């Protein structure tokens, strides 16, 4: 989850949000841990700095890999 947010001590008025807030409930529910959050932060940074879009495919592939490792709805374990 992502939304715009004010940054502490930002000289801009409160009506102009200069930052973003990244929520973690969904990724922790999926079983992601601190190292996964660091990877997510790195991917967000890469995507933000990629003004010309040359790294879009790279970021998308990394996101797919991360999500595949932590599916929102994992297959139930079957016992025989």
mmCIF file of the N, C-alpha and C atoms, coordinates in Angstrom:
data_MODEL
# 
_entry.id   MODEL 
# 
loop_
_atom_site.group_PDB 
_atom_site.id 
_atom_site.type_symbol 
_atom_site.label_atom_id 
_atom_site.label_alt_id 
_atom_site.label_comp_id 
_atom_site.label_asym_id 
_atom_site.label_entity_id 
_atom_site.label_seq_id 
_atom_site.pdbx_PDB_ins_code 
_atom_site.Cartn_x 
_atom_site.Cartn_y 
_atom_site.Cartn_z 
_atom_site.occupancy 
_atom_site.B_iso_or_equiv 
_atom_site.pdbx_formal_charge 
_atom_site.auth_seq_id 
_atom_site.auth_comp_id 
_atom_site.auth_asym_id 
_atom_site.auth_atom_id 
_atom_site.pdbx_PDB_model_num 
ATOM 1   N N  . UNK A 1 1  ? 0.844  -1.151  0.000   1.00 0.00 ? 1  UNK A N  1 
ATOM 2   C CA . UNK A 1 1  ? 0.000  0.000   0.000   1.00 0.00 ? 1  UNK A CA 1 
ATOM 3   C C  . UNK A 1 1  ? 0.903  1.231   0.000   1.00 0.00 ? 1  UNK A C  1 
ATOM 4   N N  . UNK A 1 2  ? 0.514  2.230   -0.742  1.00 0.00 ? 2  UNK A N  1 
ATOM 5   C CA . UNK A 1 2  ? 1.338  3.422   -0.888  1.00 0.00 ? 2  UNK A CA 1 
ATOM 6   C C  . UNK A 1 2  ? 0.434  4.646   -0.916  1.00 0.00 ? 2  UNK A C  1 
ATOM 7   N N  . UNK A 1 3  ? 0.822  5.693   -0.214  1.00 0.00 ? 3  UNK A N  1 
ATOM 8   C CA . UNK A 1 3  ? 0.092  6.949   -0.321  1.00 0.00 ? 3  UNK A CA 1 
ATOM 9   C C  . UNK A 1 3  ? 1.050  8.116   -0.134  1.00 0.00 ? 3  UNK A C  1 
ATOM 10  N N  . UNK A 1 4  ? 0.613  9.286   -0.583  1.00 0.00 ? 4  UNK A N  1 
ATOM 11  C CA . UNK A 1 4  ? 1.467  10.464  -0.405  1.00 0.00 ? 4  UNK A CA 1 
ATOM 12  C C  . UNK A 1 4  ? 1.360  10.926  1.041   1.00 0.00 ? 4  UNK A C  1 
ATOM 13  N N  . UNK A 1 5  ? 2.444  11.547  1.514   1.00 0.00 ? 5  UNK A N  1 
ATOM 14  C CA . UNK A 1 5  ? 2.504  11.913  2.919   1.00 0.00 ? 5  UNK A CA 1 
ATOM 15  C C  . UNK A 1 5  ? 3.445  13.101  3.091   1.00 0.00 ? 5  UNK A C  1 
ATOM 16  N N  . UNK A 1 6  ? 3.205  13.885  4.111   1.00 0.00 ? 6  UNK A N  1 
ATOM 17  C CA . UNK A 1 6  ? 4.107  14.988  4.427   1.00 0.00 ? 6  UNK A CA 1 
ATOM 18  C C  . UNK A 1 6  ? 5.386  14.447  5.055   1.00 0.00 ? 6  UNK A C  1 
ATOM 19  N N  . UNK A 1 7  ? 6.463  15.174  4.887   1.00 0.00 ? 7  UNK A N  1 
ATOM 20  C CA . UNK A 1 7  ? 7.749  14.814  5.464   1.00 0.00 ? 7  UNK A CA 1 
ATOM 21  C C  . UNK A 1 7  ? 8.013  15.760  6.633   1.00 0.00 ? 7  UNK A C  1 
ATOM 22  N N  . UNK A 1 8  ? 8.440  15.228  7.787   1.00 0.00 ? 8  UNK A N  1 
ATOM 23  C CA . UNK A 1 8  ? 8.730  16.120  8.917   1.00 0.00 ? 8  UNK A CA 1 
ATOM 24  C C  . UNK A 1 8  ? 9.742  17.210  8.537   1.00 0.00 ? 8  UNK A C  1 
ATOM 25  N N  . UNK A 1 9  ? 9.492  18.403  8.975   1.00 0.00 ? 9  UNK A N  1 
ATOM 26  C CA . UNK A 1 9  ? 10.333 19.580  8.763   1.00 0.00 ? 9  UNK A CA 1 
ATOM 27  C C  . UNK A 1 9  ? 10.408 20.018  7.296   1.00 0.00 ? 9  UNK A C  1 
ATOM 28  N N  . UNK A 1 10 ? 9.488  19.533  6.472   1.00 0.00 ? 10 UNK A N  1 
ATOM 29  C CA . UNK A 1 10 ? 9.437  19.936  5.068   1.00 0.00 ? 10 UNK A CA 1 
ATOM 30  C C  . UNK A 1 10 ? 8.984  21.390  4.995   1.00 0.00 ? 10 UNK A C  1 
ATOM 31  N N  . UNK A 1 11 ? 9.689  22.231  4.253   1.00 0.00 ? 11 UNK A N  1 
ATOM 32  C CA . UNK A 1 11 ? 9.287  23.638  4.153   1.00 0.00 ? 11 UNK A CA 1 
ATOM 33  C C  . UNK A 1 11 ? 8.003  23.848  3.343   1.00 0.00 ? 11 UNK A C  1 
ATOM 34  N N  . UNK A 1 12 ? 7.578  22.835  2.595   1.00 0.00 ? 12 UNK A N  1 
ATOM 35  C CA . UNK A 1 12 ? 6.337  22.957  1.816   1.00 0.00 ? 12 UNK A CA 1 
ATOM 36  C C  . UNK A 1 12 ? 5.138  22.986  2.763   1.00 0.00 ? 12 UNK A C  1 
ATOM 37  N N  . UNK A 1 13 ? 4.048  23.622  2.360   1.00 0.00 ? 13 UNK A N  1 
ATOM 38  C CA . UNK A 1 13 ? 2.845  23.595  3.200   1.00 0.00 ? 13 UNK A CA 1 
ATOM 39  C C  . UNK A 1 13 ? 2.298  22.167  3.314   1.00 0.00 ? 13 UNK A C  1 
ATOM 40  N N  . UNK A 1 14 ? 1.540  21.917  4.375   1.00 0.00 ? 14 UNK A N  1 
ATOM 41  C CA . UNK A 1 14 ? 1.010  20.574  4.627   1.00 0.00 ? 14 UNK A CA 1 
ATOM 42  C C  . UNK A 1 14 ? 0.133  20.067  3.486   1.00 0.00 ? 14 UNK A C  1 
ATOM 43  N N  . UNK A 1 15 ? -0.464 20.980  2.724   1.00 0.00 ? 15 UNK A N  1 
ATOM 44  C CA . UNK A 1 15 ? -1.327 20.568  1.610   1.00 0.00 ? 15 UNK A CA 1 
ATOM 45  C C  . UNK A 1 15 ? -0.539 20.005  0.429   1.00 0.00 ? 15 UNK A C  1 
ATOM 46  N N  . UNK A 1 16 ? 0.789  20.175  0.445   1.00 0.00 ? 16 UNK A N  1 
ATOM 47  C CA . UNK A 1 16 ? 1.639  19.644  -0.619  1.00 0.00 ? 16 UNK A CA 1 
ATOM 48  C C  . UNK A 1 16 ? 2.494  18.534  -0.020  1.00 0.00 ? 16 UNK A C  1 
ATOM 49  N N  . UNK A 1 17 ? 2.095  17.302  -0.277  1.00 0.00 ? 17 UNK A N  1 
ATOM 50  C CA . UNK A 1 17 ? 2.831  16.163  0.266   1.00 0.00 ? 17 UNK A CA 1 
ATOM 51  C C  . UNK A 1 17 ? 4.073  15.918  -0.578  1.00 0.00 ? 17 UNK A C  1 
ATOM 52  N N  . UNK A 1 18 ? 5.227  15.929  0.042   1.00 0.00 ? 18 UNK A N  1 
ATOM 53  C CA . UNK A 1 18 ? 6.492  15.745  -0.666  1.00 0.00 ? 18 UNK A CA 1 
ATOM 54  C C  . UNK A 1 18 ? 7.039  14.330  -0.540  1.00 0.00 ? 18 UNK A C  1 
ATOM 55  N N  . UNK A 1 19 ? 6.387  13.491  0.222   1.00 0.00 ? 19 UNK A N  1 
ATOM 56  C CA . UNK A 1 19 ? 6.905  12.140  0.445   1.00 0.00 ? 19 UNK A CA 1 
ATOM 57  C C  . UNK A 1 19 ? 5.848  11.085  0.192   1.00 0.00 ? 19 UNK A C  1 
ATOM 58  N N  . UNK A 1 20 ? 6.246  9.863   0.377   1.00 0.00 ? 20 UNK A N  1 
ATOM 59  C CA . UNK A 1 20 ? 5.322  8.742   0.282   1.00 0.00 ? 20 UNK A CA 1 
ATOM 60  C C  . UNK A 1 20 ? 5.419  7.908   1.552   1.00 0.00 ? 20 UNK A C  1 
ATOM 61  N N  . UNK A 1 21 ? 4.352  7.200   1.850   1.00 0.00 ? 21 UNK A N  1 
ATOM 62  C CA . UNK A 1 21 ? 4.341  6.267   2.976   1.00 0.00 ? 21 UNK A CA 1 
ATOM 63  C C  . UNK A 1 21 ? 4.051  4.894   2.402   1.00 0.00 ? 21 UNK A C  1 
ATOM 64  N N  . UNK A 1 22 ? 4.895  3.947   2.740   1.00 0.00 ? 22 UNK A N  1 
ATOM 65  C CA . UNK A 1 22 ? 4.736  2.583   2.254   1.00 0.00 ? 22 UNK A CA 1 
ATOM 66  C C  . UNK A 1 22 ? 4.252  1.725   3.410   1.00 0.00 ? 22 UNK A C  1 
ATOM 67  N N  . UNK A 1 23 ? 3.082  1.128   3.250   1.00 0.00 ? 23 UNK A N  1 
ATOM 68  C CA . UNK A 1 23 ? 2.539  0.254   4.283   1.00 0.00 ? 23 UNK A CA 1 
ATOM 69  C C  . UNK A 1 23 ? 3.028  -1.171  4.095   1.00 0.00 ? 23 UNK A C  1 
ATOM 70  N N  . UNK A 1 24 ? 3.172  -1.894  5.191   1.00 0.00 ? 24 UNK A N  1 
ATOM 71  C CA . UNK A 1 24 ? 3.717  -3.245  5.112   1.00 0.00 ? 24 UNK A CA 1 
ATOM 72  C C  . UNK A 1 24 ? 2.755  -4.369  5.496   1.00 0.00 ? 24 UNK A C  1 
ATOM 73  N N  . UNK A 1 25 ? 1.506  -4.121  5.893   1.00 0.00 ? 25 UNK A N  1 
ATOM 74  C CA . UNK A 1 25 ? 0.668  -5.236  6.336   1.00 0.00 ? 25 UNK A CA 1 
ATOM 75  C C  . UNK A 1 25 ? 0.515  -6.358  5.308   1.00 0.00 ? 25 UNK A C  1 
ATOM 76  N N  . UNK A 1 26 ? 0.334  -6.028  4.049   1.00 0.00 ? 26 UNK A N  1 
ATOM 77  C CA . UNK A 1 26 ? 0.108  -7.095  3.073   1.00 0.00 ? 26 UNK A CA 1 
ATOM 78  C C  . UNK A 1 26 ? 1.353  -7.947  2.859   1.00 0.00 ? 26 UNK A C  1 
ATOM 79  N N  . UNK A 1 27 ? 2.533  -7.337  2.860   1.00 0.00 ? 27 UNK A N  1 
ATOM 80  C CA . UNK A 1 27 ? 3.736  -8.140  2.634   1.00 0.00 ? 27 UNK A CA 1 
ATOM 81  C C  . UNK A 1 27 ? 4.095  -8.981  3.852   1.00 0.00 ? 27 UNK A C  1 
ATOM 82  N N  . UNK A 1 28 ? 3.830  -8.479  5.043   1.00 0.00 ? 28 UNK A N  1 
ATOM 83  C CA . UNK A 1 28 ? 4.100  -9.293  6.223   1.00 0.00 ? 28 UNK A CA 1 
ATOM 84  C C  . UNK A 1 28 ? 3.097  -10.439 6.321   1.00 0.00 ? 28 UNK A C  1 
ATOM 85  N N  . UNK A 1 29 ? 1.864  -10.196 5.886   1.00 0.00 ? 29 UNK A N  1 
ATOM 86  C CA . UNK A 1 29 ? 0.863  -11.261 5.844   1.00 0.00 ? 29 UNK A CA 1 
ATOM 87  C C  . UNK A 1 29 ? 1.303  -12.368 4.901   1.00 0.00 ? 29 UNK A C  1 
ATOM 88  N N  . UNK A 1 30 ? 2.015  -11.992 3.852   1.00 0.00 ? 30 UNK A N  1 
ATOM 89  C CA . UNK A 1 30 ? 2.509  -12.975 2.878   1.00 0.00 ? 30 UNK A CA 1 
ATOM 90  C C  . UNK A 1 30 ? 3.779  -13.673 3.367   1.00 0.00 ? 30 UNK A C  1 
ATOM 91  N N  . UNK A 1 31 ? 4.242  -13.315 4.545   1.00 0.00 ? 31 UNK A N  1 
ATOM 92  C CA . UNK A 1 31 ? 5.392  -13.997 5.121   1.00 0.00 ? 31 UNK A CA 1 
ATOM 93  C C  . UNK A 1 31 ? 6.738  -13.369 4.786   1.00 0.00 ? 31 UNK A C  1 
ATOM 94  N N  . UNK A 1 32 ? 6.716  -12.174 4.228   1.00 0.00 ? 32 UNK A N  1 
ATOM 95  C CA . UNK A 1 32 ? 7.981  -11.514 3.923   1.00 0.00 ? 32 UNK A CA 1 
ATOM 96  C C  . UNK A 1 32 ? 8.626  -11.012 5.209   1.00 0.00 ? 32 UNK A C  1 
ATOM 97  N N  . UNK A 1 33 ? 9.949  -10.934 5.190   1.00 0.00 ? 33 UNK A N  1 
ATOM 98  C CA . UNK A 1 33 ? 10.721 -10.528 6.362   1.00 0.00 ? 33 UNK A CA 1 
ATOM 99  C C  . UNK A 1 33 ? 11.542 -9.290  6.028   1.00 0.00 ? 33 UNK A C  1 
ATOM 100 N N  . UNK A 1 34 ? 12.354 -8.847  6.977   1.00 0.00 ? 34 UNK A N  1 
ATOM 101 C CA . UNK A 1 34 ? 13.118 -7.611  6.820   1.00 0.00 ? 34 UNK A CA 1 
ATOM 102 C C  . UNK A 1 34 ? 13.956 -7.587  5.539   1.00 0.00 ? 34 UNK A C  1 
ATOM 103 N N  . UNK A 1 35 ? 14.596 -8.678  5.217   1.00 0.00 ? 35 UNK A N  1 
ATOM 104 C CA . UNK A 1 35 ? 15.424 -8.694  4.000   1.00 0.00 ? 35 UNK A CA 1 
ATOM 105 C C  . UNK A 1 35 ? 14.568 -8.515  2.747   1.00 0.00 ? 35 UNK A C  1 
ATOM 106 N N  . UNK A 1 36 ? 13.344 -9.034  2.765   1.00 0.00 ? 36 UNK A N  1 
ATOM 107 C CA . UNK A 1 36 ? 12.436 -8.828  1.638   1.00 0.00 ? 36 UNK A CA 1 
ATOM 108 C C  . UNK A 1 36 ? 12.018 -7.364  1.541   1.00 0.00 ? 36 UNK A C  1 
ATOM 109 N N  . UNK A 1 37 ? 11.795 -6.731  2.693   1.00 0.00 ? 37 UNK A N  1 
ATOM 110 C CA . UNK A 1 37 ? 11.430 -5.313  2.693   1.00 0.00 ? 37 UNK A CA 1 
ATOM 111 C C  . UNK A 1 37 ? 12.578 -4.457  2.157   1.00 0.00 ? 37 UNK A C  1 
ATOM 112 N N  . UNK A 1 38 ? 13.804 -4.842  2.463   1.00 0.00 ? 38 UNK A N  1 
ATOM 113 C CA . UNK A 1 38 ? 14.961 -4.120  1.907   1.00 0.00 ? 38 UNK A CA 1 
ATOM 114 C C  . UNK A 1 38 ? 14.985 -4.257  0.395   1.00 0.00 ? 38 UNK A C  1 
ATOM 115 N N  . UNK A 1 39 ? 14.656 -5.442  -0.102  1.00 0.00 ? 39 UNK A N  1 
ATOM 116 C CA . UNK A 1 39 ? 14.600 -5.654  -1.550  1.00 0.00 ? 39 UNK A CA 1 
ATOM 117 C C  . UNK A 1 39 ? 13.495 -4.804  -2.172  1.00 0.00 ? 39 UNK A C  1 
ATOM 118 N N  . UNK A 1 40 ? 12.346 -4.740  -1.500  1.00 0.00 ? 40 UNK A N  1 
ATOM 119 C CA . UNK A 1 40 ? 11.233 -3.925  -1.986  1.00 0.00 ? 40 UNK A CA 1 
ATOM 120 C C  . UNK A 1 40 ? 11.642 -2.458  -2.034  1.00 0.00 ? 40 UNK A C  1 
ATOM 121 N N  . UNK A 1 41 ? 12.284 -1.968  -0.978  1.00 0.00 ? 41 UNK A N  1 
ATOM 122 C CA . UNK A 1 41 ? 12.735 -0.578  -0.943  1.00 0.00 ? 41 UNK A CA 1 
ATOM 123 C C  . UNK A 1 41 ? 13.715 -0.303  -2.084  1.00 0.00 ? 41 UNK A C  1 
ATOM 124 N N  . UNK A 1 42 ? 14.607 -1.230  -2.327  1.00 0.00 ? 42 UNK A N  1 
ATOM 125 C CA . UNK A 1 42 ? 15.570 -1.073  -3.416  1.00 0.00 ? 42 UNK A CA 1 
ATOM 126 C C  . UNK A 1 42 ? 14.859 -1.023  -4.760  1.00 0.00 ? 42 UNK A C  1 
ATOM 127 N N  . UNK A 1 43 ? 13.864 -1.877  -4.948  1.00 0.00 ? 43 UNK A N  1 
ATOM 128 C CA . UNK A 1 43 ? 13.109 -1.877  -6.201  1.00 0.00 ? 43 UNK A CA 1 
ATOM 129 C C  . UNK A 1 43 ? 12.331 -0.574  -6.387  1.00 0.00 ? 43 UNK A C  1 
ATOM 130 N N  . UNK A 1 44 ? 11.737 -0.071  -5.317  1.00 0.00 ? 44 UNK A N  1 
ATOM 131 C CA . UNK A 1 44 ? 11.028 1.211   -5.397  1.00 0.00 ? 44 UNK A CA 1 
ATOM 132 C C  . UNK A 1 44 ? 12.007 2.314   -5.789  1.00 0.00 ? 44 UNK A C  1 
ATOM 133 N N  . UNK A 1 45 ? 13.176 2.341   -5.153  1.00 0.00 ? 45 UNK A N  1 
ATOM 134 C CA . UNK A 1 45 ? 14.189 3.344   -5.484  1.00 0.00 ? 45 UNK A CA 1 
ATOM 135 C C  . UNK A 1 45 ? 14.639 3.246   -6.927  1.00 0.00 ? 45 UNK A C  1 
ATOM 136 N N  . UNK A 1 46 ? 14.853 2.030   -7.401  1.00 0.00 ? 46 UNK A N  1 
ATOM 137 C CA . UNK A 1 46 ? 15.256 1.838   -8.794  1.00 0.00 ? 46 UNK A CA 1 
ATOM 138 C C  . UNK A 1 46 ? 14.174 2.352   -9.729  1.00 0.00 ? 46 UNK A C  1 
ATOM 139 N N  . UNK A 1 47 ? 12.925 2.008   -9.455  1.00 0.00 ? 47 UNK A N  1 
ATOM 140 C CA . UNK A 1 47 ? 11.820 2.434   -10.307 1.00 0.00 ? 47 UNK A CA 1 
ATOM 141 C C  . UNK A 1 47 ? 11.672 3.956   -10.317 1.00 0.00 ? 47 UNK A C  1 
ATOM 142 N N  . UNK A 1 48 ? 11.840 4.595   -9.169  1.00 0.00 ? 48 UNK A N  1 
ATOM 143 C CA . UNK A 1 48 ? 11.702 6.053   -9.093  1.00 0.00 ? 48 UNK A CA 1 
ATOM 144 C C  . UNK A 1 48 ? 12.808 6.742   -9.879  1.00 0.00 ? 48 UNK A C  1 
ATOM 145 N N  . UNK A 1 49 ? 14.021 6.218   -9.786  1.00 0.00 ? 49 UNK A N  1 
ATOM 146 C CA . UNK A 1 49 ? 15.156 6.842   -10.481 1.00 0.00 ? 49 UNK A CA 1 
ATOM 147 C C  . UNK A 1 49 ? 15.209 6.514   -11.973 1.00 0.00 ? 49 UNK A C  1 
ATOM 148 N N  . UNK A 1 50 ? 14.407 5.556   -12.419 1.00 0.00 ? 50 UNK A N  1 
ATOM 149 C CA . UNK A 1 50 ? 14.424 5.104   -13.812 1.00 0.00 ? 50 UNK A CA 1 
ATOM 150 C C  . UNK A 1 50 ? 13.526 5.990   -14.672 1.00 0.00 ? 50 UNK A C  1 
ATOM 151 N N  . UNK A 1 51 ? 13.921 7.235   -14.836 1.00 0.00 ? 51 UNK A N  1 
ATOM 152 C CA . UNK A 1 51 ? 13.095 8.213   -15.547 1.00 0.00 ? 51 UNK A CA 1 
ATOM 153 C C  . UNK A 1 51 ? 12.828 7.826   -17.001 1.00 0.00 ? 51 UNK A C  1 
ATOM 154 N N  . UNK A 1 52 ? 13.778 7.166   -17.637 1.00 0.00 ? 52 UNK A N  1 
ATOM 155 C CA . UNK A 1 52 ? 13.583 6.832   -19.051 1.00 0.00 ? 52 UNK A CA 1 
ATOM 156 C C  . UNK A 1 52 ? 12.987 5.441   -19.257 1.00 0.00 ? 52 UNK A C  1 
ATOM 157 N N  . UNK A 1 53 ? 12.751 4.696   -18.180 1.00 0.00 ? 53 UNK A N  1 
ATOM 158 C CA . UNK A 1 53 ? 12.091 3.401   -18.281 1.00 0.00 ? 53 UNK A CA 1 
ATOM 159 C C  . UNK A 1 53 ? 12.960 2.263   -18.774 1.00 0.00 ? 53 UNK A C  1 
ATOM 160 N N  . UNK A 1 54 ? 14.267 2.452   -18.810 1.00 0.00 ? 54 UNK A N  1 
ATOM 161 C CA . UNK A 1 54 ? 15.146 1.403   -19.330 1.00 0.00 ? 54 UNK A CA 1 
ATOM 162 C C  . UNK A 1 54 ? 15.262 0.200   -18.403 1.00 0.00 ? 54 UNK A C  1 
ATOM 163 N N  . UNK A 1 55 ? 14.896 0.370   -17.136 1.00 0.00 ? 55 UNK A N  1 
ATOM 164 C CA . UNK A 1 55 ? 15.022 -0.737  -16.176 1.00 0.00 ? 55 UNK A CA 1 
ATOM 165 C C  . UNK A 1 55 ? 13.668 -1.326  -15.780 1.00 0.00 ? 55 UNK A C  1 
ATOM 166 N N  . UNK A 1 56 ? 12.615 -0.938  -16.504 1.00 0.00 ? 56 UNK A N  1 
ATOM 167 C CA . UNK A 1 56 ? 11.268 -1.405  -16.173 1.00 0.00 ? 56 UNK A CA 1 
ATOM 168 C C  . UNK A 1 56 ? 11.169 -2.925  -16.189 1.00 0.00 ? 56 UNK A C  1 
ATOM 169 N N  . UNK A 1 57 ? 11.684 -3.560  -17.222 1.00 0.00 ? 57 UNK A N  1 
ATOM 170 C CA . UNK A 1 57 ? 11.601 -5.020  -17.326 1.00 0.00 ? 57 UNK A CA 1 
ATOM 171 C C  . UNK A 1 57 ? 12.374 -5.692  -16.191 1.00 0.00 ? 57 UNK A C  1 
ATOM 172 N N  . UNK A 1 58 ? 13.518 -5.126  -15.847 1.00 0.00 ? 58 UNK A N  1 
ATOM 173 C CA . UNK A 1 58 ? 14.338 -5.669  -14.751 1.00 0.00 ? 58 UNK A CA 1 
ATOM 174 C C  . UNK A 1 58 ? 13.591 -5.595  -13.422 1.00 0.00 ? 58 UNK A C  1 
ATOM 175 N N  . UNK A 1 59 ? 12.981 -4.440  -13.150 1.00 0.00 ? 59 UNK A N  1 
ATOM 176 C CA . UNK A 1 59 ? 12.229 -4.264  -11.902 1.00 0.00 ? 59 UNK A CA 1 
ATOM 177 C C  . UNK A 1 59 ? 11.022 -5.195  -11.886 1.00 0.00 ? 59 UNK A C  1 
ATOM 178 N N  . UNK A 1 60 ? 10.308 -5.291  -13.001 1.00 0.00 ? 60 UNK A N  1 
ATOM 179 C CA . UNK A 1 60 ? 9.124  -6.151  -13.077 1.00 0.00 ? 60 UNK A CA 1 
ATOM 180 C C  . UNK A 1 60 ? 9.501  -7.609  -12.835 1.00 0.00 ? 60 UNK A C  1 
ATOM 181 N N  . UNK A 1 61 ? 10.608 -8.059  -13.402 1.00 0.00 ? 61 UNK A N  1 
ATOM 182 C CA . UNK A 1 61 ? 11.049 -9.443  -13.201 1.00 0.00 ? 61 UNK A CA 1 
ATOM 183 C C  . UNK A 1 61 ? 11.390 -9.699  -11.737 1.00 0.00 ? 61 UNK A C  1 
ATOM 184 N N  . UNK A 1 62 ? 12.053 -8.741  -11.093 1.00 0.00 ? 62 UNK A N  1 
ATOM 185 C CA . UNK A 1 62 ? 12.410 -8.893  -9.678  1.00 0.00 ? 62 UNK A CA 1 
ATOM 186 C C  . UNK A 1 62 ? 11.159 -8.919  -8.803  1.00 0.00 ? 62 UNK A C  1 
ATOM 187 N N  . UNK A 1 63 ? 10.168 -8.113  -9.144  1.00 0.00 ? 63 UNK A N  1 
ATOM 188 C CA . UNK A 1 63 ? 8.906  -8.108  -8.394  1.00 0.00 ? 63 UNK A CA 1 
ATOM 189 C C  . UNK A 1 63 ? 8.206  -9.452  -8.560  1.00 0.00 ? 63 UNK A C  1 
ATOM 190 N N  . UNK A 1 64 ? 8.134  -9.952  -9.790  1.00 0.00 ? 64 UNK A N  1 
ATOM 191 C CA . UNK A 1 64 ? 7.498  -11.256 -10.024 1.00 0.00 ? 64 UNK A CA 1 
ATOM 192 C C  . UNK A 1 64 ? 8.185  -12.361 -9.214  1.00 0.00 ? 64 UNK A C  1 
ATOM 193 N N  . UNK A 1 65 ? 9.512  -12.324 -9.167  1.00 0.00 ? 65 UNK A N  1 
ATOM 194 C CA . UNK A 1 65 ? 10.272 -13.326 -8.422  1.00 0.00 ? 65 UNK A CA 1 
ATOM 195 C C  . UNK A 1 65 ? 9.969  -13.250 -6.922  1.00 0.00 ? 65 UNK A C  1 
ATOM 196 N N  . UNK A 1 66 ? 9.937  -12.039 -6.392  1.00 0.00 ? 66 UNK A N  1 
ATOM 197 C CA . UNK A 1 66 ? 9.661  -11.842 -4.969  1.00 0.00 ? 66 UNK A CA 1 
ATOM 198 C C  . UNK A 1 66 ? 8.247  -12.297 -4.619  1.00 0.00 ? 66 UNK A C  1 
ATOM 199 N N  . UNK A 1 67 ? 7.279  -11.930 -5.449  1.00 0.00 ? 67 UNK A N  1 
ATOM 200 C CA . UNK A 1 67 ? 5.886  -12.313 -5.192  1.00 0.00 ? 67 UNK A CA 1 
ATOM 201 C C  . UNK A 1 67 ? 5.702  -13.825 -5.331  1.00 0.00 ? 67 UNK A C  1 
ATOM 202 N N  . UNK A 1 68 ? 6.378  -14.429 -6.299  1.00 0.00 ? 68 UNK A N  1 
ATOM 203 C CA . UNK A 1 68 ? 6.273  -15.885 -6.471  1.00 0.00 ? 68 UNK A CA 1 
ATOM 204 C C  . UNK A 1 68 ? 6.816  -16.635 -5.257  1.00 0.00 ? 68 UNK A C  1 
ATOM 205 N N  . UNK A 1 69 ? 7.833  -16.062 -4.623  1.00 0.00 ? 69 UNK A N  1 
ATOM 206 C CA . UNK A 1 69 ? 8.413  -16.698 -3.431  1.00 0.00 ? 69 UNK A CA 1 
ATOM 207 C C  . UNK A 1 69 ? 7.509  -16.565 -2.206  1.00 0.00 ? 69 UNK A C  1 
ATOM 208 N N  . UNK A 1 70 ? 6.571  -15.616 -2.260  1.00 0.00 ? 70 UNK A N  1 
ATOM 209 C CA . UNK A 1 70 ? 5.668  -15.350 -1.131  1.00 0.00 ? 70 UNK A CA 1 
ATOM 210 C C  . UNK A 1 70 ? 4.245  -15.149 -1.649  1.00 0.00 ? 70 UNK A C  1 
ATOM 211 N N  . UNK A 1 71 ? 3.604  -16.203 -2.155  1.00 0.00 ? 71 UNK A N  1 
ATOM 212 C CA . UNK A 1 71 ? 2.265  -16.033 -2.731  1.00 0.00 ? 71 UNK A CA 1 
ATOM 213 C C  . UNK A 1 71 ? 1.240  -15.583 -1.692  1.00 0.00 ? 71 UNK A C  1 
ATOM 214 N N  . UNK A 1 72 ? 0.305  -14.734 -2.133  1.00 0.00 ? 72 UNK A N  1 
ATOM 215 C CA . UNK A 1 72 ? -0.746 -14.250 -1.240  1.00 0.00 ? 72 UNK A CA 1 
ATOM 216 C C  . UNK A 1 72 ? -1.659 -15.394 -0.812  1.00 0.00 ? 72 UNK A C  1 
ATOM 217 N N  . UNK A 1 73 ? -1.878 -16.334 -1.708  1.00 0.00 ? 73 UNK A N  1 
ATOM 218 C CA . UNK A 1 73 ? -2.747 -17.468 -1.420  1.00 0.00 ? 73 UNK A CA 1 
ATOM 219 C C  . UNK A 1 73 ? -1.978 -18.753 -1.737  1.00 0.00 ? 73 UNK A C  1 
ATOM 220 N N  . UNK A 1 74 ? -1.112 -19.182 -0.821  1.00 0.00 ? 74 UNK A N  1 
ATOM 221 C CA . UNK A 1 74 ? -0.328 -20.389 -1.084  1.00 0.00 ? 74 UNK A CA 1 
ATOM 222 C C  . UNK A 1 74 ? -1.212 -21.622 -1.188  1.00 0.00 ? 74 UNK A C  1 
ATOM 223 N N  . UNK A 1 75 ? -0.737 -22.572 -1.952  1.00 0.00 ? 75 UNK A N  1 
ATOM 224 C CA . UNK A 1 75 ? -1.446 -23.843 -2.076  1.00 0.00 ? 75 UNK A CA 1 
ATOM 225 C C  . UNK A 1 75 ? -1.459 -24.526 -0.711  1.00 0.00 ? 75 UNK A C  1 
ATOM 226 N N  . UNK A 1 76 ? -2.609 -25.056 -0.314  1.00 0.00 ? 76 UNK A N  1 
ATOM 227 C CA . UNK A 1 76 ? -2.653 -25.749 0.983   1.00 0.00 ? 76 UNK A CA 1 
ATOM 228 C C  . UNK A 1 76 ? -1.793 -27.006 0.951   1.00 0.00 ? 76 UNK A C  1 
ATOM 229 N N  . UNK A 1 77 ? -1.234 -27.339 2.081   1.00 0.00 ? 77 UNK A N  1 
ATOM 230 C CA . UNK A 1 77 ? -0.454 -28.561 2.215   1.00 0.00 ? 77 UNK A CA 1 
ATOM 231 C C  . UNK A 1 77 ? -1.419 -29.740 2.300   1.00 0.00 ? 77 UNK A C  1 
ATOM 232 N N  . UNK A 1 78 ? -1.213 -30.711 1.454   1.00 0.00 ? 78 UNK A N  1 
ATOM 233 C CA . UNK A 1 78 ? -2.102 -31.879 1.453   1.00 0.00 ? 78 UNK A CA 1 
ATOM 234 C C  . UNK A 1 78 ? -1.436 -33.038 2.201   1.00 0.00 ? 78 UNK A C  1 
ATOM 235 N N  . UNK A 1 79 ? -2.208 -33.675 3.006   1.00 0.00 ? 79 UNK A N  1 
ATOM 236 C CA . UNK A 1 79 ? -1.706 -34.854 3.694   1.00 0.00 ? 79 UNK A CA 1 
ATOM 237 C C  . UNK A 1 79 ? -2.400 -36.084 3.115   1.00 0.00 ? 79 UNK A C  1 
ATOM 238 N N  . UNK A 1 80 ? -1.672 -37.159 3.047   1.00 0.00 ? 80 UNK A N  1 
ATOM 239 C CA . UNK A 1 80 ? -2.235 -38.390 2.471   1.00 0.00 ? 80 UNK A CA 1 
ATOM 240 C C  . UNK A 1 80 ? -2.413 -39.405 3.551   1.00 0.00 ? 80 UNK A C  1 
# 
